[in-house]
Amino acid sequence: MANMSSASSDRELVVGAVERVTFHNAETGFCVLRIKVRGQRDPLTVVGRAAAIAPGESVQATGQWVNDRIHGPQFQADHLQSAPPVSADGIEKYLASGLMRGIGPVYARKLIQAFGEQVLDVIDNEPERLRHVPGIGPGRAAHIVEGWREQRAIRDIMVFLHDHGIGTARAVRIHRLYGADAVRLITENPYRLARDLRGIGFATAEQIAQRFGIPPDSPLRVRAGLTHALTVAMGEGHCGLPRTALVEAARDLLAVDTALVEAAIEAEVAEGTLVADTLMGEPALFLGWLFHAERNIADRLSTLARAPLPWDAIDADRALPWVEVKAGLTLASSQKAALRRALGSKVLVITGGPGVGKTTLVNSILKILAAKGVRLRLAAPTGRAAKRMTEATGVEAKTLHRLLEIDPRGGGFQRNEENPLDGDLLVVDEASMVDVPLMYALLRAMPPTMALLLVGDVDQLPSVGPGRVLGDLIDGGLVPVVRLTEVFRQAATSRIIGNAHRINAGQLPEVPRKGEASDFFWIDAPTPDEATRRIVHLVAQHLPRSQGCDPVRDVQVLCPMNVGPAGARSLNVALQQALNPPTAERVERFGSVYGVGDKVMQVVNNYDKDTFNGDIGRIESIKLDAGEAVIRFDERSVPYRFDELDEIVLAYATTIHKSQGSEYPVVIIPLLLQHQIMLHRNLLYTGVTRGKRLVVLVGDKRACAMAVWGTRTTPRHTKLVEWARVYGGAVSIPAA
């Protein structure tokens, strides 16, 4: 191969073979390579960007030499192009890299021994010959052929993207989404990438569109920008935006005249993609499907609430003492009042903070109704919440997604008006987590004969998805509401519960005096570096010794933010290094390194795998030959191809938002001024209420005060309160 030559007056060209991939972030394409150049004794370090890169491949890199103060001389490539290897040695390294399923180091050697430099031609044109290699059966042969064809398709897509100025490693997912039509579909409308593909934003689609010559004032571009602005708002929890705010956001995003934005709005409204309506009397715009979902929630709840009860009238004066004897407890007056209301309500909301007896009340309702032969269905938004519900009630609870029976092919639910749920009463716990799309799907699947009981803490964070369903139902008065406020004596002895209520009331948490036993502590750490050091020491050393807890299973670090100093991402790296440093049996994908035993979280709903956003598991095995990692979620082992690992993240630390619906024995929360953009009262309240045995806050007390004394949360633009009032309903009545 050639050595180095001049590419231009100030650029150089490096041509060689990849000896080792030191680092590769498949999300951004950033890579650090060791390149073997003919005539050079030692490999060179090349830094650049490539969608997919593997040892053995040939590369051409154009760029310049720099002298990094830490790593020394390295070649910085602004253009890096790779090609399949041609030598037997290069092909063997390429096949052994784990890039293709079904081949690892062992089978790479066998294939080279059998076919030499012709192995890739054999895979391409004579795949039946693979079966002649010892150990390669029909299944492995099919994986090899599929993997090689996918790599070729990905390479073609990447050449296309690179020709249009896009150096990204999203090619695998683009190919998986669009298949052989990828180039045609992207050419027709590059903005569809921002709509269809998680992780590719509007800015990336803009770059491609500019390469295609789509003018800045194109209606295609302006309409895509409108949808993007509303989608961003939806990601922040809004169901719509005031018209002036949307016009301003789109105008700033697109740098076009207001008239073009207004024309695009009219076109989108005419097609039904957007709906023009009002928010609190002011003109507003909504994504069409979200607008109709909110209205239908109010309509269906109103219809449901007015239908007859699915059980005969129950004499509460007899049922109350019966259930107290049955359960061996004495209900408080507020719980008795709530129970009476529940026995006579077709739809009911029960809300209240920790320690106010929500679980006791729900258990009492279930016992009475079960004794009357009422068919019960229990559900919660997350797997962990459903498991807790099952343990607390003794009745099986499912996640809402499993209750509604996901349709893996279409991504919707199999339970709907044509195929409704069975049962007489549906109880949904952690209802504050339920967003508008999920609540609408749930109500579509409920027959008019079914009763509904929503249980949750309205003061916690609202749902991650769009809407504020529980809060809006309470504020709108559409259905009766029971609000429990009395903290019971046993719960009042817990500083976790006491401080949760203090935070919710806008008061600073109380911390124990030195040497005093407590389940709630504060540790000063004024800087992110100090907070990180203290948190790692707590998790890896102090708490396992002093509390006898498992640092991975029992301890959860909950952060206000994902990014930045002492955010979940940086803390995950530090905690992984302390608790489970990566070994040779590891995989690097999408900017993270994963090893066997790592604690991980699913961050998107995957209906094919039956795994959902927020599910936590442990990596059980990494199969380099098969290009597969197996993750254990509770009692299930789920395989992930390496190119699917963008669906998970390390979970030694996670955000408070992602913790909703879960409880952990020990919770550690960093609070620093760097988190100020996220420091709202209900964020800290939600984080504290996740801890069962111990909560430790680590950070700057000024940040804690900022959270407690600041706003409760950022207001959301939703219309459910207005729809609730339009469709009429009961007045919210407290329990006591």
C-alpha positions in Angstrom: 0.0 0.0 0.0 1.1 3.6 -0.5 2.8 5.6 2.1 1.9 9.2 2.7 1.7 11.9 0.0 0.6 15.4 -0.4 -3.2 15.8 -1.0 -3.1 19.6 -1.4 -0.9 22.5 -0.3 -1.8 22.0 3.4 -3.5 18.6 3.4 -1.9 15.2 3.4 -3.1 11.7 2.5 -2.6 8.6 4.6 -3.4 5.2 3.0 -3.1 2.0 5.0 -4.9 -0.9 6.8 -6.7 -0.7 10.1 -4.6 -2.5 12.7 -6.8 -1.7 15.7 -9.9 0.3 16.4 -8.9 2.0 19.7 -12.2 3.9 20.0 -15.4 4.2 17.9 -18.6 6.1 18.8 -21.1 4.7 16.4 -23.6 7.5 17.2 -21.3 10.3 16.1 -18.9 8.3 14.0 -15.9 9.6 15.9 -13.0 7.1 15.9 -9.4 6.6 16.9 -7.6 4.1 14.7 -4.2 2.5 14.6 -3.3 2.4 10.9 -0.5 0.2 9.4 1.1 2.0 6.5 3.4 0.2 4.1 7.0 1.1 4.8 6.3 2.3 8.3 7.4 0.1 11.2 5.0 1.3 13.8 1.2 1.9 13.3 0.0 5.5 13.0 -2.8 7.0 15.1 -5.6 8.5 13.0 -8.5 10.4 14.4 -11.6 10.9 12.3 -15.2 9.9 11.7 -16.5 6.8 10.1 -19.9 5.1 10.2 -18.6 1.6 10.6 -15.0 0.6 10.8 -13.3 -2.7 11.6 -9.7 -4.1 11.8 -8.4 -5.2 8.4 -10.3 -2.6 6.3 -8.4 -0.4 3.9 -8.6 3.4 4.6 -7.8 6.6 2.9 -7.6 9.6 5.2 -7.2 13.2 4.2 -6.2 15.7 6.8 -3.2 17.0 8.7 -0.8 16.1 11.5 -1.2 17.6 15.0 0.8 17.1 18.1 -1.8 16.3 20.9 -0.4 17.4 24.3 -1.6 14.2 25.9 -1.5 11.6 23.2 1.4 12.9 21.1 1.5 13.0 17.2 -1.7 11.9 15.5 -3.2 12.4 12.1 -6.5 14.3 12.2 -8.6 13.3 9.2 -11.4 15.5 7.9 -12.2 12.9 5.3 -12.0 9.2 6.1 -13.0 6.6 3.5 -12.9 2.8 4.1 -13.1 -0.2 1.8 -13.4 -3.9 2.5 -9.9 -5.6 2.9 -8.3 -7.5 0.1 -5.5 -9.4 1.8 -6.1 -12.7 3.6 -4.7 -11.2 6.8 -6.9 -8.1 6.5 -10.0 -10.1 5.7 -9.4 -12.3 8.8 -9.1 -9.3 11.0 -12.2 -7.8 9.5 -14.3 -11.0 10.0 -13.0 -11.4 13.5 -14.0 -7.9 14.6 -17.5 -8.8 15.5 -19.0 -6.5 12.9 -20.8 -9.4 11.3 -23.1 -11.7 13.2 -22.1 -15.4 13.2 -18.4 -14.7 12.9 -15.8 -14.2 15.6 -12.0 -14.9 15.8 -12.5 -18.8 15.6 -14.7 -18.8 12.5 -12.8 -16.0 10.8 -9.7 -18.3 10.9 -11.7 -21.3 9.6 -13.1 -19.3 6.7 -9.7 -18.0 5.7 -8.2 -21.5 5.9 -11.0 -22.7 3.7 -11.3 -19.9 1.1 -8.3 -17.5 1.6 -8.7 -14.2 -0.1 -11.8 -15.3 -2.0 -13.9 -15.6 1.2 -16.0 -12.5 0.6 -16.7 -13.6 -3.0 -17.8 -16.9 -1.7 -20.2 -15.3 0.8 -21.5 -13.1 -2.0 -21.9 -15.6 -4.9 -21.6 -19.1 -3.5 -23.0 -19.0 0.1 -23.8 -22.7 0.0 -20.1 -23.4 0.2 -20.0 -22.0 3.7 -21.6 -25.3 4.8 -18.4 -27.1 4.0 -16.6 -25.4 6.8 -16.6 -27.4 10.0 -19.0 -26.0 12.6 -21.0 -23.8 10.1 -24.5 -25.1 9.9 -27.5 -23.5 8.1 -28.3 -21.0 10.9 -24.7 -19.6 11.2 -24.3 -19.6 7.4 -27.5 -17.6 7.1 -26.3 -15.1 9.7 -23.0 -14.7 7.9 -24.7 -14.0 4.5 -27.2 -11.6 6.1 -24.4 -9.8 8.0 -22.2 -9.3 4.9 -25.1 -8.1 2.8 -26.1 -5.7 5.5 -22.6 -4.4 5.7 -22.5 -3.8 1.9 -25.9 -2.1 2.0 -24.8 0.1 4.9 -21.6 1.0 3.0 -23.6 2.0 -0.1 -25.9 4.2 2.1 -22.9 5.7 3.8 -21.2 6.5 0.5 -24.5 8.3 -0.5 -24.6 10.1 2.8 -21.0 11.0 2.7 -21.3 12.4 -0.8 -23.9 14.7 0.7 -21.7 15.8 3.6 -23.1 13.6 6.3 -20.5 11.7 8.3 -22.8 9.8 10.6 -23.1 6.3 11.8 -26.9 6.2 11.7 -26.6 4.1 8.5 -27.4 0.9 10.2 -30.7 2.2 11.6 -31.5 4.0 8.3 -31.1 0.7 6.5 -33.1 -1.1 9.1 -35.9 1.4 8.8 -36.1 2.0 5.1 -34.3 -1.1 3.7 -33.4 -1.0 0.0 -35.6 2.1 -0.5 -33.3 4.2 1.8 -31.6 6.3 -0.9 -34.9 6.9 -2.8 -36.9 7.9 0.2 -34.2 10.2 1.6 -33.8 11.8 -1.9 -37.5 12.5 -2.1 -37.8 14.1 1.3 -34.7 14.3 3.5 -36.8 15.9 6.3 -38.4 12.5 6.8 -35.3 11.5 8.7 -36.0 13.9 11.5 -39.5 12.6 11.7 -38.9 8.9 11.4 -35.5 8.2 13.1 -34.8 8.8 16.7 -31.4 10.5 17.1 -31.4 12.3 13.7 -32.6 15.8 14.3 -33.9 18.5 12.1 -30.4 20.1 11.8 -29.0 16.9 10.2 -32.0 16.6 7.8 -31.3 20.3 6.9 -27.7 19.5 6.0 -28.8 16.8 3.6 -31.6 19.0 2.1 -29.1 21.7 1.4 -26.9 19.3 -0.5 -29.9 18.4 -2.6 -30.5 22.0 -3.3 -33.8 22.4 -1.5 -34.2 26.2 -1.2 -34.7 27.8 2.2 -38.2 29.0 1.3 -39.3 25.6 0.1 -42.8 24.7 1.5 -41.4 21.3 2.1 -38.8 22.7 4.4 -41.1 25.2 6.2 -43.8 22.5 6.8 -41.1 20.1 8.2 -39.9 22.9 10.4 -43.4 23.5 11.8 -43.8 19.8 12.6 -40.3 19.7 14.2 -41.1 22.7 16.4 -44.3 21.0 17.7 -42.5 17.7 18.1 -39.9 19.4 20.3 -42.7 21.0 22.3 -44.3 17.5 22.7 -41.0 16.2 23.9 -41.1 18.9 26.7 -44.6 17.6 27.7 -46.8 20.1 25.8 -49.8 19.0 23.7 -49.9 22.2 21.7 -48.5 25.7 21.5 -50.0 29.2 21.4 -50.0 30.2 17.8 -47.7 33.2 18.3 -45.2 31.0 20.1 -45.2 28.4 17.3 -44.8 31.0 14.6 -42.0 32.6 16.5 -40.2 29.2 17.1 -40.6 28.2 13.5 -39.5 31.6 12.2 -36.3 31.5 14.4 -35.6 27.9 13.5 -36.0 28.4 9.7 -34.9 32.1 9.3 -37.8 32.8 7.0 -40.5 35.4 6.8 -43.6 35.1 9.0 -45.8 35.0 5.9 -44.1 31.7 4.8 -44.7 30.2 8.2 -48.4 31.3 8.2 -48.8 29.8 4.7 -47.3 26.5 5.9 -49.6 26.5 8.9 -52.6 26.9 6.7 -51.4 24.0 4.4 -50.8 21.7 7.4 -54.2 22.6 8.9 -55.9 21.9 5.6 -54.4 18.4 5.5 -55.3 17.8 9.1 -51.7 17.4 10.3 -52.2 20.4 12.5 -55.3 21.5 14.3 -56.1 25.2 14.9 -57.9 25.8 18.2 -57.4 27.7 21.4 -55.6 27.4 24.7 -57.2 29.4 27.6 -58.9 31.6 25.0 -55.8 32.3 22.9 -55.3 30.9 19.4 -53.2 27.7 19.5 -52.0 24.9 17.3 -51.8 21.2 18.0 -50.5 18.1 16.3 -53.7 16.6 14.9 -53.5 13.2 16.6 -52.6 14.7 20.0 -55.5 17.2 19.8 -58.0 14.5 19.2 -56.5 12.2 21.8 -57.0 14.8 24.6 -60.6 15.6 23.5 -61.4 11.9 23.3 -60.0 11.3 26.8 -62.5 13.8 28.3 -65.4 12.4 26.1 -64.8 8.8 27.0 -64.2 9.5 30.7 -67.4 11.5 30.9 -69.4 8.6 29.2 -67.7 6.0 31.4 -68.4 8.0 34.6 -72.1 8.2 33.9 -72.7 4.5 33.1 -74.1 2.2 35.8 -71.7 0.5 38.3 -70.7 -3.1 37.3 -71.5 -4.3 40.8 -74.7 -4.2 43.0 -75.0 -1.5 45.7 -72.7 -2.2 48.7 -73.7 -1.4 52.2 -70.6 0.5 53.4 -71.7 0.4 57.0 -71.3 -3.3 57.0 -68.4 -3.5 54.6 -66.1 -1.2 56.5 -66.0 -3.1 59.8 -65.8 -6.4 57.8 -62.7 -5.3 55.9 -61.0 -4.0 59.1 -61.4 -7.3 60.8 -60.3 -9.2 57.6 -57.2 -7.1 57.1 -56.4 -6.7 60.9 -56.3 -2.9 60.8 -58.2 0.2 61.8 -59.0 2.7 59.0 -58.7 6.4 59.7 -61.7 8.6 59.2 -60.3 10.0 55.9 -59.7 6.5 54.6 -63.3 5.4 55.5 -64.7 8.4 53.7 -62.6 7.6 50.7 -63.6 4.0 50.8 -67.3 4.9 50.8 -66.8 7.1 47.8 -64.9 4.4 45.9 -67.6 1.8 46.4 -70.1 4.0 44.7 -68.0 5.6 42.0 -67.7 4.4 38.4 -64.6 6.4 37.9 -62.5 7.7 40.8 -59.1 9.4 41.4 -57.2 8.7 44.6 -54.2 11.0 45.2 -51.8 11.8 48.1 -48.2 11.8 49.1 -46.1 9.1 50.8 -47.3 7.7 54.1 -51.0 8.8 53.7 -52.4 5.3 53.3 -53.1 5.0 49.6 -52.0 1.3 49.5 -54.1 0.4 52.6 -57.1 2.1 51.1 -56.7 0.4 47.7 -56.2 -3.0 49.4 -59.4 -2.5 51.4 -61.4 -1.5 48.2 -60.1 -4.6 46.4 -60.9 -7.0 49.3 -64.5 -5.8 49.6 -65.1 -5.9 45.8 -63.4 -9.3 45.4 -65.7 -10.7 48.1 -68.6 -9.5 46.0 -67.3 -11.4 42.9 -66.1 -8.3 41.1 -63.5 -9.2 38.4 -60.4 -7.1 39.1 -57.7 -5.9 36.7 -54.6 -4.2 38.0 -52.0 -2.3 36.0 -49.2 0.3 36.2 -47.1 2.2 33.7 -43.8 0.4 34.4 -42.7 -3.1 35.1 -41.3 -2.2 38.5 -44.5 -0.4 39.5 -46.6 -3.4 38.4 -44.4 -5.7 40.5 -44.7 -3.5 43.6 -48.5 -3.4 43.0 -48.7 -7.2 42.9 -46.6 -7.5 46.1 -48.7 -5.0 47.9 -52.2 -6.3 46.9 -51.6 -10.0 46.3 -53.4 -9.6 42.9 -51.5 -9.9 39.7 -50.7 -6.5 38.1 -49.5 -6.0 34.5 -47.8 -3.1 32.8 -50.3 -1.0 30.8 -48.5 -2.0 27.6 -48.9 -5.7 28.4 -52.5 -5.2 29.6 -53.3 -3.6 26.2 -51.4 -6.3 24.3 -48.8 -4.7 22.1 -49.1 -5.4 18.4 -45.4 -5.8 17.4 -46.1 -5.5 13.7 -48.0 -2.2 13.8 -46.7 -0.8 17.1 -50.3 -0.2 18.4 -52.4 -2.2 20.8 -54.5 -5.2 20.1 -57.0 -4.2 22.8 -59.4 -1.5 21.5 -63.1 -0.9 20.9 -63.4 -4.1 18.7 -61.4 -6.2 21.2 -62.0 -4.6 24.7 -60.6 -5.6 28.0 -62.5 -8.0 30.2 -63.2 -7.4 33.9 -65.3 -5.2 36.1 -62.8 -2.8 37.7 -59.4 -1.6 36.4 -57.1 -0.1 38.9 -54.1 1.9 37.6 -51.3 2.8 40.0 -48.7 5.5 39.5 -51.2 7.3 37.3 -49.2 10.5 37.3 -46.9 8.8 34.8 -49.6 8.1 32.3 -49.4 10.5 29.3 -52.1 11.5 26.8 -51.4 8.8 24.1 -51.4 6.0 26.7 -54.5 7.2 28.5 -56.4 7.5 25.2 -55.3 3.9 24.3 -56.5 2.7 27.7 -59.9 4.3 27.5 -60.4 3.0 23.9 -59.9 -0.5 25.3 -62.3 -0.1 28.2 -65.9 -1.3 27.7 -68.6 1.1 29.1 -69.4 -1.5 31.8 -66.0 -1.3 33.3 -65.1 0.9 36.3 -61.8 2.8 36.6 -59.8 3.7 39.7 -56.7 5.9 39.1 -54.2 6.1 42.0 -51.2 8.4 42.1 -49.4 11.3 43.6 -50.3 14.4 41.6 -47.4 16.3 43.2 -44.8 14.1 41.6 -43.3 14.9 38.2 -45.9 14.7 35.4 -45.5 12.0 32.6 -42.4 12.0 30.5 -44.6 12.0 27.4 -47.0 14.8 26.4 -49.8 15.9 28.8 -50.5 16.2 32.4 -53.4 13.7 32.6 -53.7 13.1 36.3 -53.3 16.8 37.3 -55.7 18.0 34.5 -58.4 15.4 35.5 -58.2 16.7 39.1 -58.2 20.4 38.1 -60.9 19.9 35.5 -63.5 18.3 37.9 -64.5 15.7 35.3 -64.4 12.8 37.8 -64.7 12.6 41.6 -61.3 12.9 43.4 -60.2 11.7 46.8 -57.2 13.6 48.2 -55.5 11.9 51.2 -53.5 14.3 53.3 -53.1 12.7 56.8 -49.6 11.2 57.4 -50.0 8.2 59.7 -48.0 7.8 62.9 -45.8 4.9 61.7 -44.9 6.7 58.5 -44.3 10.0 60.3 -41.2 8.5 62.1 -39.4 8.3 58.8 -37.4 11.3 57.9 -37.7 10.3 54.2 -41.5 10.7 54.3 -41.3 13.8 56.6 -38.8 15.5 54.4 -40.8 14.6 51.2 -43.8 16.4 52.7 -41.6 19.4 53.8 -40.2 19.7 50.3 -43.6 19.5 48.8 -44.7 22.3 51.1 -41.8 24.5 50.1 -39.7 23.9 53.2 -36.0 22.8 53.4 -35.5 19.1 54.4 -34.3 18.5 58.0 -31.1 16.6 58.5 -30.0 14.6 61.6 -27.5 15.9 64.1 -24.1 14.3 64.0 -24.2 10.7 65.3 -28.0 10.6 65.2 -29.6 7.6 63.5 -31.7 8.5 60.4 -32.8 7.3 57.0 -32.1 10.7 55.4 -28.7 12.4 55.2 -27.0 15.4 53.6 -23.3 15.4 52.4 -21.6 18.7 51.4 -19.9 18.6 48.0 -19.7 22.1 46.5 -18.3 21.1 43.1 -19.1 18.4 40.5 -15.7 16.7 41.0 -16.1 16.5 44.7 -19.7 15.3 44.4 -18.6 12.6 42.0 -15.8 11.4 44.3 -18.1 11.3 47.3 -20.9 9.4 45.4 -18.5 6.8 44.0 -17.1 6.3 47.6 -20.6 6.0 49.0 -21.8 3.5 46.4 -18.6 1.4 46.0 -17.3 1.3 49.6 -19.1 3.1 52.4 -22.7 1.9 51.9 -21.9 -1.8 51.3 -19.8 -1.8 54.5 -22.1 0.2 56.7 -25.5 -0.9 55.3 -24.7 -4.3 54.0 -26.3 -3.4 50.7 -25.4 -4.6 47.2 -24.0 -1.5 45.4 -25.6 -2.5 42.0 -28.9 -4.1 43.1 -29.8 -1.9 46.1 -28.3 1.5 45.4 -29.6 3.9 42.7 -28.1 7.3 41.9 -30.8 9.7 40.7 -29.7 12.9 38.9 -31.6 16.0 38.0 -30.0 15.9 34.5 -28.4 13.5 32.1 -25.6 15.7 30.8 -23.0 17.9 32.3 -20.8 17.6 35.4 -22.3 15.2 37.9 -25.0 14.3 35.4 -26.1 10.7 34.9 -23.8 10.0 31.9 -20.6 11.1 33.6 -21.5 9.4 36.9 -22.2 6.2 35.0 -18.7 6.2 33.6 -17.2 6.8 37.1 -19.4 4.2 38.8 -18.9 1.6 36.1 -15.1 2.0 36.5 -15.5 1.5 40.3 -18.0 -1.3 40.3 -17.5 -3.3 37.1 -14.5 -2.1 35.0 -14.7 -3.4 31.4 -12.7 -6.5 30.6 -11.7 -8.1 27.3 -15.3 -9.4 27.1 -16.9 -6.1 26.3 -18.6 -4.3 23.4 -18.2 -0.6 22.5 -21.2 1.0 20.8 -22.8 4.4 20.6 -20.3 6.1 22.9 -20.5 3.5 25.7 -18.6 0.5 26.8 -20.6 -2.5 28.1 -19.4 -5.6 29.9 -20.9 -8.6 31.5 -22.6 -7.6 34.8 -23.2 -4.0 33.9 -26.5 -2.4 35.1 -28.4 -1.0 32.1 -31.7 0.6 31.3 -34.0 0.4 28.2 -34.7 3.9 27.0 -37.2 3.3 24.2 -40.2 1.0 23.9 -39.3 -2.1 21.9 -42.5 -4.0 21.2 -40.7 -6.9 19.4 -38.6 -7.5 22.5 -41.4 -6.7 25.0 -39.1 -4.2 26.7 -40.1 -0.7 27.6 -38.7 2.7 28.5 -37.3 2.6 32.1 -36.9 -1.2 32.4 -33.7 -2.0 34.2 -31.6 -5.1 33.7 -28.1 -6.6 33.9 -25.9 -7.7 31.0 -25.8 -11.5 31.3 -23.5 -12.4 28.5 -21.6 -10.8 25.5 -21.3 -13.1 22.4 -18.6 -11.6 20.3 -18.9 -14.3 17.6 -22.7 -13.7 17.3 -22.5 -9.9 17.7 -25.0 -10.2 20.5 -25.4 -9.1 24.1 -28.0 -10.8 26.3 -29.7 -8.7 29.0 -31.6 -10.1 32.0 -34.7 -8.1 32.9 -36.2 -9.6 36.0 -37.0 -13.2 35.0 -36.4 -12.8 31.2 -33.2 -12.9 29.2 -33.5 -10.7 26.0 -30.9 -10.8 23.2 -29.7 -7.5 21.6 -27.7 -7.3 18.4 -24.7 -4.9 18.9 -26.3 -2.4 16.5 -29.4 -2.3 18.8 -27.4 -1.2 21.8 -28.5 2.4 21.3 -31.7 1.3 22.9 -29.9 0.9 26.3 -27.8 3.1 28.5 -25.7 2.4 31.6 -28.0 2.6 34.7 -25.8 2.9 37.8 -27.0 6.5 37.6 -30.2 7.6 35.9 -32.3 10.7 35.9 -35.1 11.3 38.4 -37.5 11.5 35.4 -36.5 7.9 34.4 -37.0 6.7 38.0 -40.8 7.4 38.1 -42.8 4.4 39.2 -39.8 2.7 40.8 -38.6 2.4 44.4 -35.0 1.6 45.5 -33.7 0.5 48.9 -31.0 3.3 48.8 -31.2 6.5 46.8 -28.4 9.1 46.3 -29.2 12.4 44.7 -26.6 14.9 43.5 -27.8 18.6 43.8 -25.5 21.2 42.4 -25.8 24.7 41.0 -24.9 23.3 37.6 -28.3 21.5 37.6 -30.2 24.8 38.1 -32.1 24.6 34.8 -33.9 21.4 36.2 -34.1 22.3 39.9 -37.9 22.3 40.4 -39.7 21.3 43.6 -41.5 18.3 42.3 -38.3 17.0 40.7 -36.6 16.8 44.2 -39.8 15.6 45.8 -40.1 12.8 43.2 -36.5 11.8 43.7 -36.7 11.7 47.5 -39.9 9.6 47.4 -38.1 6.9 45.4 -36.0 5.8 48.5 -37.4 3.1 50.8 -34.6 2.6 53.4 -32.2 5.5 52.9 -31.9 8.7 51.0 -28.6 10.7 50.7 -28.4 14.2 49.2 -24.9 15.1 48.0 -24.0 18.6 46.8 -24.5 22.3 47.4 -27.2 23.4 49.9 -27.9 26.5 47.7 -29.0 24.1 44.9 -31.3 22.3 47.3 -32.8 25.6 48.4 -33.2 26.6 44.7 -35.2 23.4 44.1 -37.4 23.7 47.2 -38.1 27.4 47.0 -38.4 27.6 43.2 -41.3 26.8 41.0 -43.1 23.6 41.4 -42.6 22.7 37.7 -42.6 24.2 34.3 -46.2 24.7 33.1 -47.4 22.5 30.3 -49.6 23.6 27.4 -52.5 21.1 27.6 -56.2 21.4 26.8 -57.6 18.5 28.9 -58.8 20.8 31.7 -60.8 22.8 29.1 -62.2 19.6 27.5 -63.1 18.3 31.0 -65.2 21.4 31.6 -66.8 21.2 28.2 -67.9 17.6 28.8 -69.0 18.4 32.3 -68.4 16.2 35.4 -68.3 15.9 39.1 -66.7 18.4 41.5 -63.5 17.4 43.2 -64.3 16.4 46.8 -61.6 15.8 49.4 -61.7 12.7 51.5 -61.8 14.5 54.8 
